[in-house]
Amino acid sequence: MRPEPGQVLHFSEDPAITRFVPHVAATAQQSNPYVWAVGRDRAPDCWFPRQCPRAMAWTGPHTTSHDRERILGAGCGDRVNAIEYGRLDALRTVQLWAYRLPAKDFEPFGAPDPHAQVFMRAVTPVGDLLALHEAARIQLRVLDSLWPLWYAITGNSVLFSGIRLSKAQPRPRARAGLRAGARAEGALKRHGRAARGGQCLGGASFDVR
């Protein structure tokens, strides 16, 4: 499930949304209200239940061969998404819906148009999330803990994103893990906006038509 050309997607577990109102999310690092959507490249970030913690990494133009093989594995594609075992049942059973929006009314995060108005098009069931990963040739790792992978993917040449990590299993307490965690937190603060990669609409409510 990815947007068609000229579209962005807003994913939700609610199939009957009729009005989106820009708001400041509880996890937001900015104070402006937005309506969030994602483009084609970042749609796989959202192929999960909303509250599911996940760590994700993918190759970019500056990713080294060493980092690619170390993080993704030789012959394992260009991206990996990872969740915890305790979230697998929710991934199998959740029903997600995708609201298709005209991309021209959205701006990359950091430069929203506060006067934009958009109208919703169709709402489409996303379908089997495991099948989406398979069709897109994206690894899905199911782990006891996300933190070893998270510490590995931050601070090197792969691109990365983490969502709902505050809901993940507790971090390991080993000293090395804490040092790595500090480096990871610093990397996330430096690159948080770029890592999120969303698009947003600010300052306007809109209705489904």
Protein Blocks (a to p, Z undefined) as FASTA:
>chain_A
ZZdehiacdddfbfkbfbdcddddfkbcbfbdcdddddfklmmmmmccfklccddddddf
klcfklmmmmnoghiajbdcdddfklmmmmmmpccddddddfklpccehiacfkbccddd
ddddebjfklmmmmnopacdddfblklmmmmmgopabdcddehklmmccddfbfklmmmm
mmmmmmmmmmmmmmnopacdehiacddZZ
